[in-house]
Amino acid sequence: MKLALISDIHANLQALRATLDDIASQSVARIVCLGDIVGYNANPGECIALVRRADCLCVAGNHDRAVSRPIATETLSGTAARAAAWTRARLTDDELAFLAGLPPTAEIEGELIVVHGALHPQDGRETVRLDNDESRGFSFEALITHPSGARICAFGHTHDAAIYEFRHGRIMRRPEEAVRLRNDAHYLINPGSVGEPRGGDKRASYMVLDLARRIVTVRRVEYDTVAASVATRAAGLAPPLSFLPAPVRHALKRGLRTLGLEEALRERSAPPPRI
């Protein structure tokens, strides 16, 4: 079976359309979504509709659950919490029910386990970040002992496309963007983010996992970032100082925090009330 793995769409319609167009050329049997269909950007309903139309197998992300209210928005940043409230007010009851009904995990043919944040712990797994070897070690332990016998776990949440291999007691990040999976190893794989890419590469990313050939490949897709940004700003959802390069923005925020002015910046950047 050949699967497309997508994650962290975050209501970015331009990125999702471009990604689905690219997936259409890959002859996959199924699209698997690792959560966070909504949040941050301005087209949540349209993105939910595309995911449903594509018959994606989906699990819940923390933004999906924050919008459908099973978890509190206090777990999110100020920008993300504002976007969750904005999104909740604009989705239909059917769309909210769809998000609320997404499961925390899924399993495919005893070969692949799907989560949003981590395979551990049993509760709150969609908010755990696998961003260091200690946390990845816990999820590898959970994978190795999983009753399904699966050797691959796909996760999202960090927005960082990556392939981690556990073999002979050692975790190694594979630098290649196409990796042949070994039969004597376990893998944590992250397709990165469709709609909220972070780091130096601003293209949407996803993975193609060929279970028959035992190959996983990262694919990157150009999309209209200007149109996506314009839509987000028009909705009042852009984070404060988002027009600045990330290092400058973070340094300025640290300075404002030191001066006790960060909260004032958040209030000035909040979206206008809906009328």
C-alpha positions as CSV (number, residue, x, y, z in Angstrom):
1,M,0.0,0.0,0.0
2,K,1.2,3.5,-0.9
3,L,0.1,6.3,1.5
4,A,0.4,10.1,1.4
5,L,1.0,11.6,4.9
6,I,-0.1,15.2,5.5
7,S,-0.1,17.2,8.7
8,D,-0.6,20.7,10.2
9,I,-2.7,22.2,7.4
10,H,-3.8,25.0,9.7
11,A,-6.6,26.4,7.5
12,N,-4.2,27.3,4.7
13,L,-6.3,26.7,1.6
14,Q,-3.7,27.7,-0.9
15,A,-1.2,25.2,0.6
16,L,-3.7,22.4,0.9
17,R,-4.9,22.7,-2.7
18,A,-1.3,22.7,-4.0
19,T,-0.4,19.7,-1.9
20,L,-3.5,17.7,-3.0
21,D,-2.7,18.5,-6.6
22,D,0.8,17.1,-6.1
23,I,-0.5,14.0,-4.2
24,A,-2.8,13.3,-7.2
25,S,0.3,12.6,-9.3
26,Q,1.7,10.0,-6.8
27,S,-0.8,7.1,-7.3
28,V,-1.4,6.7,-3.5
29,A,-4.1,4.5,-2.2
30,R,-5.1,6.7,0.8
31,I,-4.3,10.1,2.3
32,V,-3.6,10.1,6.0
33,C,-3.9,13.4,7.9
34,L,-2.0,13.7,11.2
35,G,-4.1,16.5,12.6
36,D,-4.4,20.3,13.0
37,I,-6.6,20.8,10.0
38,V,-7.6,24.2,11.5
39,G,-5.9,27.0,13.4
40,Y,-3.8,30.1,12.6
41,N,-5.1,30.8,9.1
42,A,-8.3,32.0,7.5
43,N,-10.0,29.1,5.6
44,P,-10.9,26.4,8.1
45,G,-14.2,25.4,6.6
46,E,-12.8,25.1,3.1
47,C,-9.9,22.9,4.4
48,I,-12.2,20.6,6.3
49,A,-14.3,20.2,3.1
50,L,-11.3,19.3,1.0
51,V,-10.0,16.8,3.6
52,R,-13.4,15.1,3.8
53,R,-13.8,15.1,0.0
54,A,-10.5,13.4,-0.3
55,D,-11.7,10.7,2.2
56,C,-8.6,11.2,4.4
57,L,-8.0,9.0,7.4
58,C,-7.6,11.7,10.1
59,V,-6.5,11.9,13.7
60,A,-7.1,14.9,16.0
61,G,-4.6,17.6,16.5
62,N,-4.4,20.0,19.5
63,H,-5.8,22.9,17.4
64,D,-8.7,20.7,16.1
65,R,-9.6,19.8,19.7
66,A,-9.2,23.4,21.0
67,V,-11.6,24.6,18.3
68,S,-14.1,21.8,19.0
69,R,-13.5,22.5,22.8
70,P,-12.4,19.1,24.2
71,I,-9.3,20.9,25.5
72,A,-8.8,24.4,26.9
73,T,-7.2,27.1,24.7
74,E,-4.9,27.9,27.7
75,T,-2.6,25.2,26.3
76,L,-2.1,27.4,23.2
77,S,-0.1,30.6,22.5
78,G,-2.0,33.9,22.5
79,T,-2.0,33.9,18.6
80,A,-3.2,30.3,18.4
81,A,-5.9,30.8,21.1
82,R,-7.3,33.9,19.2
83,A,-7.3,31.9,16.0
84,A,-9.2,29.0,17.8
85,A,-11.9,31.3,19.0
86,W,-12.2,33.0,15.6
87,T,-12.4,29.6,13.9
88,R,-15.0,28.2,16.3
89,A,-17.3,31.1,15.6
90,R,-17.2,30.5,11.9
91,L,-17.6,26.7,11.6
92,T,-20.9,25.0,11.2
93,D,-22.2,22.5,13.7
94,D,-21.4,19.7,11.3
95,E,-17.8,20.9,10.8
96,L,-17.4,21.2,14.6
97,A,-18.8,17.7,15.1
98,F,-16.4,16.4,12.5
99,L,-13.4,17.9,14.4
100,A,-14.8,16.7,17.8
101,G,-15.1,13.1,16.4
102,L,-11.5,12.7,15.2
103,P,-9.7,10.0,17.2
104,P,-6.4,10.5,18.9
105,T,-4.7,7.6,17.1
106,A,-5.2,5.3,14.1
107,E,-3.6,2.1,12.8
108,I,-3.1,0.9,9.3
109,E,-2.7,-2.8,8.5
110,G,-0.6,-3.5,11.6
111,E,2.3,-1.6,9.9
112,L,1.7,2.1,10.7
113,I,0.5,3.9,13.8
114,V,-0.7,7.5,13.4
115,V,-0.7,10.2,16.1
116,H,-0.5,14.0,16.1
117,G,2.0,14.8,18.9
118,A,3.4,11.5,20.2
119,L,2.7,7.8,20.8
120,H,3.0,8.5,24.5
121,P,1.5,9.2,27.0
122,Q,-2.0,7.8,26.9
123,D,-3.6,11.1,27.8
124,G,-2.8,14.4,26.1
125,R,-0.7,12.8,23.4
126,E,-1.7,15.5,20.9
127,T,0.2,18.2,22.8
128,V,3.4,16.3,23.5
129,R,6.3,17.5,21.2
130,L,8.8,15.0,19.9
131,D,11.5,17.7,19.6
132,N,14.3,16.0,21.4
133,D,15.8,12.5,21.7
134,E,14.5,12.0,25.3
135,S,10.8,12.5,24.2
136,R,11.4,10.5,21.0
137,G,12.9,7.7,23.1
138,F,9.6,7.4,25.0
139,S,7.7,7.2,21.8
140,F,10.1,4.6,20.4
141,E,9.6,2.6,23.6
142,A,5.9,2.8,23.1
143,L,6.2,1.8,19.4
144,I,8.5,-1.2,20.2
145,T,6.1,-2.6,22.8
146,H,2.9,-1.7,20.8
147,P,0.6,-4.8,20.5
148,S,0.1,-4.2,16.8
149,G,3.7,-5.1,16.0
150,A,4.0,-2.0,13.8
151,R,7.5,-0.6,13.2
152,I,6.5,2.8,11.9
153,C,4.8,5.7,13.8
154,A,3.8,8.9,11.9
155,F,3.5,12.1,13.9
156,G,3.1,15.8,13.3
157,H,2.9,18.8,15.6
158,T,6.5,20.0,15.3
159,H,6.2,21.2,11.7
160,D,9.6,19.7,11.0
161,A,9.8,17.1,8.2
162,A,12.0,14.3,9.6
163,I,12.8,10.6,9.6
164,Y,14.1,9.1,12.9
165,E,15.4,5.6,13.0
166,F,15.9,3.4,16.1
167,R,18.3,0.6,15.7
168,H,20.7,-1.2,18.0
169,G,19.6,1.0,20.9
170,R,20.4,4.3,19.1
171,I,18.2,7.1,17.7
172,M,19.5,8.6,14.5
173,R,17.9,11.3,12.3
174,R,18.2,10.2,8.7
175,P,19.3,13.3,6.7
176,E,18.0,12.0,3.3
177,E,14.6,12.9,2.0
178,A,14.1,9.4,0.6
179,V,14.9,6.5,3.0
180,R,14.6,2.8,2.5
181,L,13.2,1.4,5.8
182,R,15.1,-1.5,7.3
183,N,13.3,-4.5,8.6
184,D,15.4,-4.5,11.8
185,A,14.7,-0.9,12.8
186,H,11.8,1.2,14.1
187,Y,10.8,4.6,12.7
188,L,9.2,7.8,13.8
189,I,8.4,9.9,10.7
190,N,7.1,13.4,10.5
191,P,5.8,14.8,7.1
192,G,6.3,18.4,8.3
193,S,3.5,21.0,7.7
194,V,1.3,21.7,4.8
195,G,0.1,25.1,5.8
196,E,2.4,26.5,8.5
197,P,6.0,25.5,7.4
198,R,8.7,26.6,9.7
199,G,12.4,26.9,9.3
200,G,14.3,27.9,6.1
201,D,12.0,26.1,3.6
202,K,8.7,27.8,3.2
203,R,7.2,25.2,0.8
204,A,4.4,22.9,2.0
205,S,5.7,19.4,2.8
206,Y,4.2,15.9,3.0
207,M,5.5,12.3,2.8
208,V,4.8,9.4,0.5
209,L,5.1,6.1,2.4
210,D,5.3,3.0,0.2
211,L,4.7,0.1,2.6
212,A,5.3,-2.5,-0.1
213,R,8.7,-1.1,-1.3
214,R,9.5,0.0,2.3
215,I,10.5,3.5,1.1
216,V,9.4,6.9,2.7
217,T,10.0,10.1,0.7
218,V,9.6,13.8,1.7
219,R,8.0,15.9,-1.0
220,R,7.9,19.7,-1.0
221,V,5.4,21.8,-2.8
222,E,5.4,25.5,-3.9
223,Y,2.1,27.4,-3.2
224,D,0.9,31.0,-3.3
225,T,2.3,32.2,0.0
226,V,1.3,35.8,-0.8
227,A,-2.4,34.9,-1.2
228,A,-2.3,32.8,2.0
229,S,-0.7,35.6,4.0
230,V,-3.1,38.3,2.6
231,A,-6.1,36.1,3.7
232,T,-4.7,35.6,7.2
233,R,-3.9,39.3,7.6
234,A,-7.4,40.3,6.3
235,A,-9.0,38.1,8.9
236,G,-6.9,39.7,11.7
237,L,-5.1,36.4,12.5
238,A,-1.5,37.3,11.7
239,P,0.7,37.1,14.7
240,P,2.2,40.4,16.0
241,L,5.3,41.6,14.1
242,S,4.9,38.8,11.6
243,F,6.2,41.1,8.9
244,L,9.7,40.9,10.5
245,P,12.2,38.2,10.0
246,A,11.9,35.5,12.8
247,P,15.2,36.3,14.6
248,V,14.3,40.0,14.7
249,R,10.8,39.3,15.9
250,H,11.9,36.9,18.6
251,A,14.6,39.4,19.9
252,L,12.0,42.2,20.0
253,K,9.5,40.1,21.8
254,R,12.2,39.2,24.4
255,G,12.9,42.9,24.9
256,L,9.2,43.7,25.3
257,R,8.8,40.9,27.8
258,T,11.7,42.3,29.8
259,L,10.0,45.7,29.8
260,G,6.6,44.2,30.7
261,L,5.1,45.4,27.4
262,E,4.4,42.1,25.7
263,E,0.8,41.9,26.8
264,A,0.1,45.3,25.4
265,L,1.5,44.1,22.0
266,R,-0.9,41.1,22.1
267,E,-3.9,43.3,22.8
268,R,-3.0,45.7,19.9
269,S,-2.7,42.7,17.6
270,A,-5.9,41.0,18.5
271,P,-8.4,40.7,15.6
272,P,-11.4,43.1,15.6
273,P,-14.6,41.9,17.2
274,R,-17.0,40.1,14.9
275,I,-20.1,42.1,14.1
